[in-house]
Amino acid sequence: MKIPVIKLIASQHSIKELDAAEEAILNEEKPAIQIEGDDEGEQLTHIMAAREIRAQMEKDGIDLNRALRNYTLRVRNSIS
């Protein structure tokens, strides 16, 4: 998981685009949007994280940096 990649994807794509990219990867197809990652698993992780961040931005009316901080905090807490 690469935070700069997630931030870039979340800033450039809508939830609808992220959902379509996730669906493409799950169907072993190439997504319509560019997703960085070493393999399909990492690409899927980036898409899912960006989607969660976008959803929080829209739901709570917060900016990208705050939503990203909230996400990384949840991830850190879940693995510690």
Secondary structure by P-SEA (a helix, b strand, c coil): ccaaaaaaaaacccaaaaaaaaaaaaaccccccccccccaaaaaaaaaaaaaaaaaaaaccccaaaaaaaaaaaaaaaac
